[in-house]
């Protein structure tokens, strides 16, 4: 039987500390020699006529991405995720994460990918941000008041003391609602800013989580001691930091090959030499992270398939133990 894990069930069964522990272990695990695969394509606009042979199909408002396989040493399962992204829709991301038995491929569970993605992306970013930001940094600015920024803040609040929050979004009403929510949740002063540069000027830590296809910040916006986490550059064409900002800072990525192929580096016209290290290398102690309080650091992930497994496996174990989860037999 296959467990069906909806958004409400996932959030009921998990807590940020459990997820961050699994993600931290995943970054430290050597893992099998399996390259992360991300396959991305534009989706055609509904009703678009079939083009002539050899002609390009005009892209529609959405993209589809598959991430596979998600594997971590010590976990007897793997994940395959398929997402569709529609920036103008609510929610903007829809899809499924399939959890399979590593021994025989049995489909153990199907999970809502929007929830899995927000949790694992935001909490992995919180881990990296805490590891790279200056020890005294407590003022945070978020640009993009969505699910990923919300999870970054949840994780960071468990890892360090936060003193002030600034919120910026293209929708002022959404920014105001996000600010009010987090003033209540975090118990710290929260304000809004009308544009990204103004928001960045108020934070020691800056989190960019947008759909931007042009730089929001450049090197002139980076102050000594600042840390920036850029989450939006996760597929070709998406850019949040200008090339000079990435070169000016000590830039850490989650996977060097993917960062050049479809992440912050390649999308800004940079190569592998612009990255200082991967986060795994920093956490392992193979490469240094921040070395002084006035150094500028950047974390620029793409997102890796194993991170889905780091969340899906404990959710599945908890749901199977609870025995109150919907199930379906796809072989019936």
N, C-alpha and C positions, 0 to 999 in steps of 0.2 A: 504493500500500500504506500501511496505517496502523500505526505503531509502538505496541506495547503496553508501557507503562512502569509496572512494579509498584513497590511501596515499596522493595524491596531494590535494584532497578536505579536508582531515583532517588537514593537515599542513596549508592550507589556512584559515580554520575556527578557529583555535586555536592559543593561545599565551601562553608562559610558565607561565606568572603570573596568568592567569585564571586557568590553570591546578594545579599549586602549591597551590592556594587558596582552590580548591576542595579537593586536597589530604590532606592538613592540617586539613580541616574540617572533613574529613573522619577518620583521626587518632584520632581526639578528640571525634567523635560521639561514643556513647555507642553501637548503632546498635542493631538489633534484635539478639536473641540467636541462631545464625546460624553458625556452624563451617565451615571455609573455606575448600574446598575439592580440592585436587590436585591429579589427577590420571595420572600416568606416565607409559609408557611401551616402550620397544625396538621395532623397526620396523624391519622385516626381510629383508635381502638383496634381491633385485629383481632377479627372476629366481631361488631362493632357492627351492630345492625339498621339498615336504611335509615330515616332519620327521616321523619315526615310532611312533606308539602310545606310549606315555610316554616319548619320547625323546625330548630334548630341541631343539628349532629352533635357529640356529646361528644368533646372532644379526647383522643387517646391519649397515650402517653409520648414520642412523637417529633414533630419538625418537619422540614419540607423547605424548603430555600432554594436559589434559583437566582441566580447572579451573572453578568451579561453586559452589554455585551461588554467583554472585557479588551483594551484597545488602548494602545500606546505608540508615539509617533513614532519612526520608524526601524526598527521591527520589522515585517516583512511577514506578520504573522499576527495572529490574535485568539483569545481563549479564551472558552468558555462552561463554567461550573461548576454542577453540581447536587449538593447535599449532603443527606443525611438525618442528623439529630442525635437520638441516643437517650442521654440522660445516664446512664442506669443500665446501659448495655451496654458491652462492651469489644471493640473500640474504640468510643468514643461517637460518632464521626463516620464516615460511610461515603458514598462517592459517587465521581464521576468529573469530571475536567477534560478537556474536548475542545479540542484545538489545531487551528485551521483556517487554511488559506492565505488571506491577505487578498485575493488577486486573484480566486480562483474558488471559495472555500469548501471546497476539498478537505480532508478530515479527515486531518491529518498524524500526529497521535498522540492516544492516550487515556492519561491519567495517574491514578494513585490520588490522590483529592482529600484524604484525611486527611493524607498526607505533604506534599503541596503546601501545604495550609492551615497545618499546624504550622510548616513552614519559613518561609513568607513572612510569617505573622503574627508569629512569634517574632522573626525577624531584622529585620523592619521596626520592631518595638517596641524592639529593641536599638539600632537607629540613632537612633530618637527619644529614647530614654532617655539615651543618651550625649550627644545634642545639648542636652538640657534640664537634666540633672542638674548639680549643682555639680562643678567640676573635681576637687575633692578627694574626692568621694564614692566610697567603695569598699566599704562594708558594704551588703549586699543582703538583703532579706527577700522570699521568695516565698510567696504564699498560693494554694494550688492546685498540687499536685505532679504536673503532667501534662506532655504533650508540648510545649505552648506555653511553659511556664516553662522547660523544658529548653533550648529553642532560644534564648530570651532570654538565658539564662546563657552559652550557647555564643558568641553574638554579642558580648555585653558583655565577656567575657573576652578577646576579640580587640581591643576598642576602648579598654579602660582596665584598670588594675590593680584586682583585687578582693581585699579583705582579710578578709572574713568573710561567711558565709551563714547565714541562719535560714530554716527550712522549716516551713510550717504547712499542714495538710490535714485534711479531715474524717475521713480514715482514718489513724489514727496509724501503722499498719504501712507504708502507702504513703509517709508523710512520712519515716519512719525509713530506708526503702530509698533514697529520693531523696537524703536527707542523706548516707548512706554512699557512694552512687555519686559524688556531687559533691565530697565530701571527697577521694576518690581522684582524680577528674578534674582538679579545680582546685588541689589542694594547699593549701587554706586551711582554717581552723577552721570547722566546720559544726555547728549545733545545731538542735533542733526547738523549736517553740512550740505550745502547746495551742490557742490561739485567735488570730484575726487581729490584734486590738489589741495583744496581747503581742508578736507577730511584728513589727508595724509599729514598735513602740517601740525595736526593736533595729537598724533599718536606716536608712541615709541614702537608699537607693533601695528602694522597695517595688513589687513586681510582683504584681498581683491577676489571677489567671487561673482563674476559678471559674464555676460555673453559678448563682450566687446571684441571688435575686429580692428581696432586701432588703439595705440598706446594711451593709457590713462595717466601714466606717470613716466617721467624720464629722469636722467641722472641728476638734473638740477633740483628735483623734488626729494632727493634722498639726503637725509641729515646724518652726521656721524652718530653711531650707536643705534640707528634704526634697523628694524627687521621688517621685511615684506614677504608675505606668503601670497603667491599668485596661483589661484585655482582654476581660472577660466580658460587658460590656454591648454586645452585637453584634446584638441583635434585641429587639423589643418585650417589656417586662416584666422584663428582666434588669438588675440594679442592683448595683454594688459600692461606689460612693461616694455618700454623701448629698449632697443639693443644696447644703447649706451648705459642704461641703468643696470642691465644684466652684467655687462662687462665691468662696470664700476664697483659692483658688489662682489662679495664672496658668495657665489651661486651654487646651491646644492639642489640636486634633482633626485627623483625616485628611481629612474632608469635612464641611463645616458642615451642609449640607442633610440628609445621612444621620444625623449626630449628633443632630439635632433630631427626625427622623422615627422613628428606631429605636435610637439609641445612648444614651450616658451622659447627654447633656443632656435630651433629650425624655423618657427613661424616669424621670428625676428631677423632671420637671415644669418644666424650664428651657427657655428659648428661645435663639435665636442670640446674644443679647447676653451670654450667660454665657461664650462662647468668646473668647479673646484673638486667636487666629489659627489657620490650618491649618499643618501641618508643612511643606508645600511653601513657604508664605510665609516661614516661619522659615528654612528652608534656603536660600531665594533671597536672604534679607536684606531682604525687603519689610517684615517685621514683626520686632521684636526677640524673642528668646527670653528665657532667664534673664538678668537684668541685675545681680544681686547674689548673693553667696554665701548670704545668709539668706532669699532669696525662696523661696516654695513653688511648685512647678510640678507640673502634671498633664498626662499624655498620655492621651487618651481616644479611641482609634480604633474604627471599626466594621469596617473591612476593605474594600478596594476591588478591583474585578475586574482592573484592570491589574496588580495585584501577583501574581496567578496567572500572567499572561503573563511577568512578569519572571523567574519561575522556570521555567515550562514551556518557554520558547524555548531557553535554554541547555542544558537537559536534552535536548530534542529534537535540537539540533545535535550534542551530544556522542554521543548514542545513534546518530544517523545516521552519524556519522563512525566509530564503533566497528564498526558492521556486524554486531553479535552480538545484536541485540534481536529478540524475537518480533514477528512482523508478521501482519496479517490483511487480507484484501481484502473489505471490506463490500459491495462491488458485485459480487462473484462470484456 
